Amino acid sequence: MVSFASLPEADRWALAFYIGQFAHKQEDVAAGETAWKDNAAVRAQLTNLDGLARTTEADLAKEVGPGPAAVAMAYLHAHPEAVVQKRPLTFDIARQRLAQSEEAYDKNDFKRAADLALSAYLDGVEPLEPTLATRDKALLGRIETAMSQFRSLLASRASSQDVKAQTLRIDALFKEADSVLSTAADDSTAAFLGSFTILLREGLEALLVVVAMVAFLRKAERPDMLQYVHAGWVGALALGAVTWAVATYIVNVSGASREVTEGLSSLFAAAVLLSVGMWMHQKSMAGKWQHYIHEKLSAALNRKSAFFMFSLSFIAVYREVFETILFYAALWEQGNHAAVLGGLAAGLVVLVAVAFALLKFSARLPIGKFFSWSSMLVAVLAVVLTGKGVAALQEAGWIGALAINTPRIDILGIFPSAQSLGAQLGVAALIILGFAMNARAARGTS
């Protein structure tokens, strides 16, 4: 007989689960099937085989009670494949965490309530975000805003009635989202449009940054510096492919990791764009452009500048690639692969056409106007990325969220949060002040 030690790892696990089923009565297994299918709290605790192998009946009982825990474990020990079978996408985990958060808040356990509210978003909403975004982006935005408002109520020590009312509003949104996610996913037209819009929405910001850099270097007659810009965005695409492979085949990218990556990269890009925008506006105020270009700009574009160009190109593209691959992974799982690839190809064609048009238009602009317009574009992007960066860090729990009653405009990075809007207003004030000082200095030297 072959020894247990010589069996492959997969066979060891199969044998362990097979033996484990004999510890339970058959009626418990039957009852456990019902508990597994109908009890969202049980499913929320056991989402993969690794979790099942590490969870004891006593561990599960602490979360769902001894009765459901006993029969659920009986069923799963007999049918461990149930935890990995594809089930309808629902917001059950988010509902459970919100209910637990509300219960902790009623007991004045404010820290646990806040932690559970954050978990409701990161563990219950974030994993479904890519799929929902391809079907109803506006609904996803309303859910994110409502979840942020819930956490804001907890932070401000609002009344239990207000917290309960917000929970009911969120649950209504979850029901609407469950309906959207349960619709048939075999609509080729929806898959094509989802793929097409994802690429345009996520790629346009990165495209504007890279095109502005390329146009600037061409105007400056520094084609030798273009290699750093191209190396940046090509490297970002390559790392994006690696990220996709890691997220798909090695580890899951957690919601917190995703939001932190997006938030920090957005703020870094915003800081670089802010400094670049100020510098470009200052130069747009100067006279004798051709003399400046040949005598001053060539000396300014040194190795340090090359590093910043590479960094900005890399960060601007990677932050979009990072999110795009998660969206496409969710879209790919829904099927209609030909339609998804068709939408991707169509999106690429449009982005290439936009890039070509922008470069051709910028080449015709007088150099003074080019720098002036480019500085304004870069400044606007800095404000947008600031708002998105702060919002992402709020969703990851790094920054507090004080909800305010303002519109949410994703494309402009405007979110109904005092911290996010405050940061954007601060950056906008710096830009206005810097532009005014540049104009005043130019008048003084004229």
Phi, psi and omega in degrees: 000139179290135181284155179300322183295335183271353181287147172299157184301319181297321180290327177298314180296318180299318180293319181298316179292324180297316179292324183299332183293337182285353179277357185236153176283151182296325179293329176292323177297316179296316178294326180294329178298318177295317180298320181293319182284326188259342186258102182296328181296321178294313181297328181293333182276337186232097186249354179202171183295325179298316178296320178296318181294330184267350185260129176265167178298324179293321178298315182292325181297330179296333184262324187239356182100154185294321182298300178300325181296317183296312183285327179295317179293326176298316180293316184288330176291330177276331182225068182296340180295345182296330183285344181248358177291143182290123180244160178303138179289124179221169179260031183300317181297317180297319178299315182298314181296320179295318179297319178294323178295317179297320179296317179295323180295320179297333179268010180064022174269077191292325180293314178296322178298317179293319179296319180291325178295320177294319178296325179302322179281308187292323183263337184253332182252313185306317180298334181266351186302313181301318181293315181294325180297328179285344183251322181206085183297323181295319179296319177301318179299320179293323178293315180299318180295317180295321178294321177295320178295324178298314179294326177294321177297319178297317182294328182271005180057049178292168181292156179299327179295319179293321178295317179297317180297321179292323177300318180294321178296318179294319181297324177297321176294321178299318179298319178296318180291322176302320179295320179295317182288336182275352179293155182301137183259021184258018178277107183295323180297316179296321180295318179298311181295322178298314179297317181296312183289326178301311183295318179295315184295316184277335186268342187294318180298313180297321180298317181298319180296311183295317180297319178299321179292316180296315180297320179299314181292326176293318177296326181278000181057044178235064179297338180294339181273349182296332182300328180288322177295312181294323178296325180295309184285329176293318177298323179295319178296319180296315179293328176299319177297320177296318179300317179299316180296317180295315182293331184273319190248345186245297181225159174274136176281113183291159179300319180297316180298319180296312182294321179296316178300312180296317183295310182293320180293324177296316181291323176297313179298321179297319180296316179294316180297323179298314180293321179294318180298317178299316182295316181295321179293322177300317181289332178291342178276346184279157177257180179051061188298316184297321177296318180297314183302312186281327185266323187257313188294322180300321179288329183287328182276079181257196182296325178297317178296321179299319179297318180292324178294317177299314183298315182294316178299317181295309184295317182300321181278318185295322181298328177281320179298319182303316180283322184297320182295328178290321177297315182291326177299317178293319180293323182295323181295339182278356181092201181053048186299322180297319180292321178297314179294324177297317177296321177298314180296317180296320178297319178298319179299315180295317180297319178297318179296319178297316180299316180297316181296318180295317180294320180293319179294317182294329180294334182273346182286140169302147190297327178295314178294324179300312180295322180295312181292320180296321180296322178292319178298314181296321179296317178298316179298324178297319178294317180298312182292329175299313179298317180292322180295314180296318180298319180295319179291330174294318180293332177277353179087008179282331182232141178293162182230113175255104185289140176228160185272079177227160180294157175251120180232094187302319186297335179259003180069024181263121180232149182285065181221135181296321182293316181294311179294323179298318178296319178295318179295324178296316178294318179298320178296319177298319180295313180298316179297315180297317179296320180295319179294321177298316180296319181294319180295323180294321178293326181290333181263355182276000000 
